[in-house]
Amino acid sequence: MTRLLILVALVWAALMPPLFTHGACTAEYEQASALVTRPENRPRLATPDAAVAFLQAQQLDVHKLTEADCEHGGKPRWLQQCPSGTIVWTEAPVRNRVCSIYRDDKTVLRLRYDLRDRLVGVVSEMAPFKYLPLPWGGSIDWAK
């Protein structure tokens, strides 16, 4: 019986940290996402080369994929088909240890440009936070 209680206590302790992040995980996602979504950053992202320079200045490892690179075997796994134009992407690391363990360890930022190097699409992704629905209504956010 004691072993069962210890096991339950260990499982409960492993599940508790995300309940006390107080929005830290979402704040980290929003901070990384703001790099590519803030209106004042749009001029810095106007062309693929400008975006690479801007994101590298933020100490991020940046990748640039042109249509020609993609057609010659450089297509990443997450890309279904080669684009017309250029894609610039990076993965911003999540610094909060609880968030990186229980939610996601990175925020993916992708910028898509047309054939004339004009920004046509922005994507920022992080694994969504989970929540525990309560039987009497409402929910508890987990790793938000």
C-alpha positions as CSV (number, residue, x, y, z in Angstrom):
1,M,0.0,0.0,0.0
2,T,2.9,2.4,0.8
3,R,4.4,1.8,-2.5
4,L,1.2,2.6,-4.3
5,L,0.9,5.9,-2.4
6,I,4.5,6.7,-3.2
7,L,3.8,6.0,-6.9
8,V,0.7,8.2,-6.9
9,A,2.7,11.0,-5.1
10,L,5.5,10.8,-7.7
11,V,3.0,10.8,-10.6
12,W,1.2,13.8,-9.1
13,A,4.5,15.6,-8.5
14,A,5.5,15.0,-12.1
15,L,2.2,16.5,-13.4
16,M,2.2,19.6,-11.1
17,P,4.8,22.0,-12.5
18,P,2.8,23.1,-15.6
19,L,0.0,24.2,-13.4
20,F,2.1,26.9,-11.9
21,T,3.7,28.6,-15.0
22,H,1.2,31.6,-14.7
23,G,1.2,32.0,-18.5
24,A,5.0,31.8,-19.0
25,C,4.7,29.4,-21.9
26,T,2.2,31.4,-23.8
27,A,4.3,34.6,-23.1
28,E,7.4,32.9,-24.6
29,Y,5.4,31.9,-27.7
30,E,4.1,35.4,-28.1
31,Q,7.5,36.9,-27.7
32,A,9.0,34.7,-30.4
33,S,6.0,35.2,-32.6
34,A,6.2,39.0,-32.3
35,L,9.5,38.9,-34.1
36,V,7.6,38.1,-37.3
37,T,4.2,39.6,-36.6
38,R,4.8,43.1,-35.2
39,P,4.1,45.8,-37.7
40,E,7.3,47.6,-36.8
41,N,9.3,44.6,-37.8
42,R,7.8,44.3,-41.3
43,P,10.5,46.4,-43.0
44,R,13.1,44.1,-41.5
45,L,11.3,41.2,-43.0
46,A,10.6,42.8,-46.4
47,T,13.0,40.5,-48.4
48,P,14.5,37.1,-47.6
49,D,18.0,38.5,-47.2
50,A,16.7,41.2,-44.8
51,A,14.8,38.6,-42.8
52,V,17.8,36.3,-42.5
53,A,19.9,39.3,-41.3
54,F,17.3,40.4,-38.8
55,L,16.7,36.9,-37.4
56,Q,20.4,36.2,-37.1
57,A,20.8,39.5,-35.2
58,Q,18.3,37.9,-32.7
59,Q,20.8,35.0,-32.2
60,L,18.7,32.5,-34.1
61,D,19.8,29.8,-36.4
62,V,18.1,30.8,-39.7
63,H,17.5,28.7,-42.8
64,K,16.8,30.0,-46.3
65,L,15.3,27.7,-49.0
66,T,15.0,28.9,-52.5
67,E,12.9,27.3,-55.2
68,A,16.0,26.1,-56.9
69,D,17.5,24.6,-53.7
70,C,14.2,22.8,-53.0
71,E,14.1,21.3,-56.5
72,H,17.6,19.9,-56.2
73,G,16.9,17.8,-53.2
74,G,17.0,20.3,-50.3
75,K,13.3,20.0,-49.4
76,P,12.7,19.7,-45.6
77,R,10.4,17.0,-44.3
78,W,7.7,19.4,-43.1
79,L,7.3,20.9,-46.6
80,Q,4.9,18.9,-48.9
81,Q,6.0,20.4,-52.2
82,C,8.6,22.9,-53.3
83,P,7.3,26.5,-53.2
84,S,7.4,29.1,-55.9
85,G,9.6,31.6,-54.2
86,T,11.7,31.5,-51.0
87,I,11.0,30.3,-47.5
88,V,13.0,31.6,-44.5
89,W,12.6,29.7,-41.2
90,T,14.0,29.4,-37.8
91,E,13.3,27.7,-34.5
92,A,13.3,30.0,-31.4
93,P,14.3,27.9,-28.4
94,V,12.0,28.0,-25.4
95,R,14.0,29.1,-22.3
96,N,11.5,28.1,-19.6
97,R,12.4,24.6,-18.6
98,V,8.9,23.6,-17.5
99,C,7.5,24.8,-20.9
100,S,10.2,23.0,-22.9
101,I,9.5,19.8,-21.1
102,Y,5.7,19.8,-20.9
103,R,4.7,21.8,-23.9
104,D,7.3,22.4,-26.6
105,D,11.1,23.1,-26.7
106,K,10.8,25.5,-29.7
107,T,8.7,28.1,-31.5
108,V,8.9,27.6,-35.3
109,L,8.8,30.8,-37.4
110,R,8.4,30.6,-41.1
111,L,8.3,33.4,-43.7
112,R,7.2,32.7,-47.3
113,Y,8.1,35.0,-50.2
114,D,6.9,35.1,-53.7
115,L,9.1,35.0,-56.9
116,R,9.7,38.8,-56.6
117,D,10.9,38.3,-53.0
118,R,7.8,40.0,-51.4
119,L,6.6,38.6,-48.1
120,V,3.3,36.8,-48.7
121,G,2.9,34.6,-45.6
122,V,4.0,34.3,-42.0
123,V,3.6,31.3,-39.7
124,S,4.5,30.9,-36.0
125,E,3.9,27.6,-34.3
126,M,4.4,26.1,-30.9
127,A,2.6,23.0,-29.6
128,P,-0.7,24.2,-28.1
129,F,-1.1,24.1,-24.4
130,K,-3.4,21.4,-22.9
131,Y,-6.1,21.8,-20.4
132,L,-8.0,19.6,-18.0
133,P,-11.7,19.9,-18.3
134,L,-13.5,19.8,-14.9
135,P,-16.6,17.7,-14.5
136,W,-18.6,20.6,-12.9
137,G,-17.6,23.0,-15.7
138,G,-14.6,25.1,-16.5
139,S,-11.0,23.8,-17.0
140,I,-7.5,24.0,-15.6
141,D,-4.9,25.2,-18.1
142,W,-1.9,23.0,-18.2
143,A,1.5,24.4,-19.4
144,K,-0.1,27.6,-20.7
